[in-house]
Amino acid sequence: MLNWDDNDSTEPALPAQTGAEQPVDPTLNAATLDNLEQIAEPVTGATTGAATAGVQPVRAEDKRVVNGKTDINQLAPFKYPWAWKYFLNANKNHWTPLDINMAQDVHDYHHTLTSQERHVYENVLSYLTTSDILAMRNIGLAVMEKMSAPELQIYQARQVYEEALHTWTYQHCIETIGLDQGEIYNRYRVVPQINNKIQIANRRLDSVLRADIDLNDRDELENFIMAYMFFGAVFEGCWFYNGFSPIFALQRRGLMKGTAEQLQYIMRDEVMHCSFGIRTVKQIIIENHVMPGPQAIRDMWDESEAAEADYAHYILNEAILGYSAEDHIEQFRFIANRRAHQLGVEEPFPGAKCTLSWLDEQANLRKEKNFFETRVTEYQAGGALSWD
């Protein structure tokens, strides 16, 4: 079943955070750390670009995620075959918003939804339209150009396209339903509870979207890791997850099924964005033997939870059938713990409960559909998706 918790068991364990916490991996002993330091040694004898007479061939072991000195234009030999696999799998999930029938959604919105349900639907779209543009700019402008292994850049190029596709999807929903585009798009500027989440992400993006950034500087590298960790684990791994779930709650009752089906396709993309981001962050940490401090990570979770709670109380100022602000906030905490586990850091919200036990099944595309009612979802290469 497709869910947000798939994790590659071959992922490397991280070094311990500084401070009073226990090491993430008790087997990470002094000898292991010595090996990591050797991995992080600067590469010598490699070329940074144009072919020069007498240079040595690129070796996989010389590649680095950031601060590498091998030829960025040469794909193979791979050091990160897992990154190439992400790219291949991403291309199996090919779709556009025009593939999904939205006729029932038009009827539902105008004739079936309550005023509170319309409030939820509109504000979810208001948040998501801007969020995916932010995610696109983060990967395309702030992250890709810092990667020094092309197999990572190639997947991230696909990710940039997917974020643009998601933005098209939300725009298609807005146009199809007949909503006021200017009013919906501007809510992120005039609704404080939406704007706060956007500004937190903007601050992270601005901190690494600078021409003078130098990832050879340890402080700069730690900040880059924190920004990438935020976008992978929080922005896409938690906030998007909770951003979709109110629409899935409507779908569960047979409402707004076209919109929800589009979000199911987006969910397939986002689960890989989150997983790839976490995997890449862990690789950077290991290769550079650097780990952000536990307080910085703790502050990230606390700020994200507070913003999500304000957002939940705004969009769900009145509960809708089967979904409340309290459900939304507790689910954020539950998923945040899972993201922390995948990162190899301390859980921020011990004891948090899964309040949306139906979500994995609701978000799962592998379900029977009547061919004459909706588009077959297991189509072309998309049916061959593997999440191993």
C-alpha positions in Angstrom: 0.0 0.0 0.0 1.2 3.5 -0.8 2.0 5.5 2.3 4.2 8.2 3.6 6.4 5.9 5.7 8.2 3.8 3.1 11.8 3.9 3.9 14.8 2.3 2.2 16.3 -0.1 4.7 19.8 0.4 3.1 19.9 4.1 4.2 22.9 5.0 6.2 22.7 5.7 9.9 23.5 9.2 11.0 26.1 10.4 13.5 24.7 11.5 16.9 23.4 15.0 17.5 25.5 17.2 19.7 24.2 17.8 23.2 22.7 15.5 25.8 20.8 13.2 23.5 21.7 9.6 23.0 23.4 8.7 19.7 21.0 8.0 16.9 22.7 4.7 16.1 24.3 2.8 19.1 26.6 1.0 16.6 28.1 4.3 15.4 31.3 3.9 17.2 34.6 5.7 17.0 35.9 3.5 14.2 32.8 4.2 12.2 33.3 7.9 12.7 36.9 7.7 11.6 35.6 6.1 8.4 33.1 8.9 7.9 35.9 11.4 8.3 37.9 9.6 5.6 34.8 9.7 3.3 34.6 13.5 3.9 38.2 14.2 2.9 38.5 16.5 -0.1 38.8 14.8 -3.4 42.0 15.4 -5.3 43.0 14.7 -8.9 39.5 15.2 -10.3 38.3 17.7 -12.8 35.5 20.2 -12.1 34.2 20.5 -15.7 35.8 20.7 -19.1 37.9 17.9 -20.3 41.7 18.5 -19.9 44.5 16.4 -21.2 45.9 14.0 -18.7 43.0 14.1 -16.2 42.0 11.0 -14.4 38.7 9.2 -15.2 35.8 9.9 -12.8 35.5 7.3 -10.0 32.3 6.7 -8.2 34.0 6.8 -4.8 35.2 10.3 -5.5 31.6 11.7 -5.9 30.0 13.9 -3.2 26.4 15.2 -2.8 27.8 18.7 -2.2 31.3 20.2 -2.5 32.3 17.5 -4.8 35.2 17.9 -7.3 34.3 15.3 -10.0 32.9 16.2 -13.4 29.3 17.3 -12.8 28.4 16.5 -16.4 29.3 12.8 -16.2 26.4 10.7 -15.0 28.2 7.3 -14.6 29.7 5.6 -12.8 27.0 6.0 -10.2 27.8 6.6 -6.5 24.2 7.1 -5.7 22.2 4.5 -7.7 19.3 5.1 -5.4 18.9 8.6 -6.7 18.7 7.3 -10.3 16.1 4.8 -9.2 14.0 7.7 -7.8 14.1 9.3 -11.3 13.1 6.1 -13.0 10.2 5.6 -10.6 9.1 9.2 -10.9 8.7 8.9 -14.6 6.3 6.0 -14.1 3.8 8.3 -12.4 3.0 10.4 -15.5 -0.4 12.2 -15.5 -2.0 15.7 -16.0 -5.0 17.2 -14.3 -6.9 17.0 -17.6 -7.0 13.2 -17.1 -9.5 13.4 -14.3 -13.3 14.0 -14.6 -14.3 17.0 -12.5 -18.0 17.3 -13.4 -19.2 15.8 -10.1 -17.0 18.2 -8.2 -18.7 21.2 -9.8 -22.1 19.9 -8.7 -20.9 19.0 -5.2 -19.3 22.4 -4.6 -22.3 24.4 -5.8 -25.2 22.2 -4.6 -24.0 19.7 -1.9 -21.2 21.1 0.2 -22.1 23.1 3.3 -20.7 26.6 3.7 -18.1 25.2 6.2 -17.1 22.5 3.8 -16.7 25.1 1.0 -14.5 27.2 3.5 -12.3 24.1 4.0 -12.0 23.3 0.3 -11.2 26.9 -0.8 -8.6 27.5 1.9 -6.8 24.2 1.3 -6.5 25.2 -2.4 -5.4 28.7 -1.3 -2.5 27.2 0.8 -1.5 24.5 -1.7 -1.3 26.9 -4.8 1.4 28.9 -3.2 3.1 26.1 -1.4 4.0 24.1 -4.5 5.5 27.2 -6.2 7.7 27.6 -3.1 8.7 23.9 -3.3 9.5 24.3 -7.0 11.7 27.4 -6.3 13.5 25.7 -3.4 14.5 22.7 -5.4 15.1 24.4 -8.7 16.9 27.5 -7.5 18.3 26.8 -4.1 19.1 23.1 -4.0 19.9 21.8 -7.5 22.8 24.1 -8.3 24.5 23.0 -5.1 24.4 19.3 -5.9 27.7 18.0 -7.3 26.5 14.5 -8.5 24.3 14.6 -11.6 22.2 11.6 -10.6 20.8 13.7 -7.8 20.3 16.7 -10.1 18.4 14.7 -12.7 15.8 13.5 -10.2 15.5 17.0 -8.8 14.9 18.3 -12.3 11.9 15.9 -12.5 10.8 17.2 -9.1 10.8 20.8 -10.3 8.5 19.7 -13.2 6.2 17.8 -10.8 5.8 20.9 -8.5 4.8 22.9 -11.5 2.4 20.2 -12.5 0.8 20.3 -9.0 0.4 24.0 -9.3 -1.4 23.5 -12.6 -3.6 20.9 -10.9 -4.8 23.4 -8.2 -5.3 26.1 -10.8 -7.3 23.6 -12.9 -9.5 22.9 -9.8 -10.0 26.6 -9.2 -11.0 27.2 -12.8 -13.2 24.2 -13.1 -15.2 25.0 -10.0 -15.5 28.6 -11.0 -13.8 30.2 -8.0 -12.5 33.8 -8.0 -8.9 33.2 -8.9 -7.6 36.6 -7.5 -9.4 36.1 -4.2 -8.3 32.5 -3.8 -4.7 33.2 -4.7 -4.4 36.3 -2.5 -5.6 34.5 0.6 -2.1 33.5 1.4 -1.2 37.2 1.6 -4.2 38.3 3.7 -5.1 35.3 5.9 -2.5 35.3 8.7 -2.8 31.6 9.4 -1.9 30.8 5.8 0.7 33.5 5.4 2.5 32.4 8.5 3.3 29.0 7.1 4.4 30.6 3.8 6.7 33.0 5.6 8.4 30.3 7.6 9.1 28.5 4.3 10.3 31.7 2.7 12.7 32.4 5.5 14.3 28.9 5.1 14.5 29.4 1.3 15.9 32.9 1.5 18.7 31.7 3.9 20.1 29.4 1.2 19.1 31.3 -1.9 22.1 33.5 -1.9 24.9 34.0 -4.4 27.6 34.2 -1.8 26.7 31.0 0.1 29.8 28.7 0.7 29.0 25.2 1.7 32.6 24.6 2.6 31.9 26.8 5.6 30.6 24.6 8.4 28.0 27.0 9.6 26.7 27.6 6.1 26.5 23.8 5.5 24.6 23.3 8.7 22.1 26.0 7.7 21.7 24.4 4.3 21.1 21.0 5.9 18.4 22.5 8.2 16.7 24.2 5.2 16.7 21.0 3.2 15.5 19.0 6.2 12.7 21.5 6.7 11.5 21.3 3.1 11.8 17.5 2.9 10.5 16.4 6.3 8.2 19.3 7.4 7.0 21.2 4.3 6.5 18.2 2.0 6.5 15.4 4.6 4.1 16.9 7.1 2.4 20.1 5.9 1.5 18.7 2.5 0.3 15.5 4.1 -2.1 17.4 6.4 -2.9 19.8 3.5 -4.4 16.9 1.5 -6.2 15.1 4.3 -9.3 17.5 4.6 -10.0 16.9 0.9 -9.6 13.1 1.4 -12.1 13.4 4.3 -14.6 14.8 1.8 -13.8 12.1 -0.7 -14.4 9.5 1.9 -18.0 10.7 2.0 -18.3 10.6 -1.8 -17.7 14.4 -2.2 -15.2 16.2 -4.4 -13.9 12.9 -5.7 -12.2 14.5 -8.8 -10.2 16.9 -6.7 -9.3 14.1 -4.3 -8.2 11.8 -7.1 -5.9 14.5 -8.4 -4.4 14.8 -4.9 -3.9 11.1 -4.9 -1.6 11.5 -7.9 0.1 14.4 -6.2 0.5 12.2 -3.1 2.5 9.7 -5.2 4.9 12.5 -6.2 5.2 14.0 -2.8 6.0 10.7 -1.0 9.0 10.5 -3.2 10.0 14.1 -2.7 9.9 13.7 1.0 11.8 10.4 0.9 14.4 11.7 -1.5 14.9 14.8 0.6 15.4 12.9 3.8 17.8 10.4 2.1 19.9 13.3 0.6 20.1 15.1 3.9 21.3 12.0 5.6 23.9 11.5 2.9 25.2 15.1 3.3 25.5 14.6 7.1 27.5 11.5 6.7 29.8 12.6 4.0 30.6 15.9 5.8 30.5 14.5 9.3 28.3 17.4 10.4 25.0 17.4 12.3 22.8 20.4 13.2 22.4 20.9 16.9 19.4 19.2 18.7 18.0 22.6 19.7 17.8 23.8 16.1 15.9 20.7 15.1 13.6 21.0 18.2 12.9 24.6 17.2 12.0 23.5 13.7 9.4 21.1 14.9 7.9 23.5 17.5 7.6 26.4 15.1 6.1 24.1 12.4 3.6 22.6 14.9 2.5 26.0 16.1 1.9 27.2 12.6 0.0 24.1 11.7 -2.2 24.4 14.7 -3.1 28.0 13.8 -3.8 26.9 10.2 -6.0 24.0 11.4 -8.1 26.2 13.7 -8.7 28.6 10.8 -9.7 26.2 8.1 -11.6 24.0 10.6 -13.0 26.8 12.8 -16.0 24.5 12.8 -15.5 20.7 12.4 -16.9 19.1 9.3 -18.3 15.6 9.4 -15.5 13.2 10.3 -12.8 15.8 10.6 -11.8 18.4 13.2 -9.0 20.8 14.0 -7.9 18.5 16.8 -7.7 15.5 14.4 -5.6 17.6 12.0 -3.1 18.8 14.7 -2.6 15.4 16.3 -2.1 13.8 12.9 0.6 16.4 12.2 2.4 15.4 15.5 2.1 11.7 14.6 3.6 12.1 11.1 6.3 14.5 12.5 7.4 11.6 14.7 7.7 9.4 11.7 9.7 11.9 9.8 12.0 12.3 12.7 12.4 8.5 12.9 13.3 8.5 9.2 15.8 11.2 9.7 17.3 9.4 12.7 16.6 12.1 15.2 14.6 12.2 18.4 10.8 12.1 18.1 9.5 15.7 18.7 6.0 14.6 20.0 6.3 11.3 21.9 3.0 9.5 22.3 1.2 11.3 19.5 -1.7 9.2 18.1 -2.8 8.5 14.6 -6.2 10.3 14.4 -6.8 9.5 10.7 -6.6 5.8 10.6 -8.4 5.8 7.3 -5.9 8.0 5.5 -3.5 5.4 4.1 -6.4 3.6 2.4 -8.1 6.8 1.3 -4.8 8.1 -0.2 -4.1 4.7 -1.9 -4.6 4.6 -5.7 -4.7 0.9 -5.9 -8.4 0.4 -5.5 -11.1 -0.8 -7.8 -12.9 1.8 -10.0 -15.8 1.6 -12.4 -14.3 2.2 -15.8 -17.4 4.1 -16.9 -17.4 6.4 -13.9 -13.8 7.5 -13.7 -10.5 7.2 -15.4 -8.6 3.9 -14.8 -5.8 4.9 -12.4 -3.5 1.9 -13.1 -2.6 3.0 -16.6 0.4 2.9 -18.9 3.7 2.9 -16.9 2.0 4.2 -13.8 0.7 0.7 -13.0 4.3 -0.5 -12.8 5.3 1.8 -9.9 7.5 0.1 -7.4 8.2 1.7 -4.0 10.9 -0.8 -2.9 
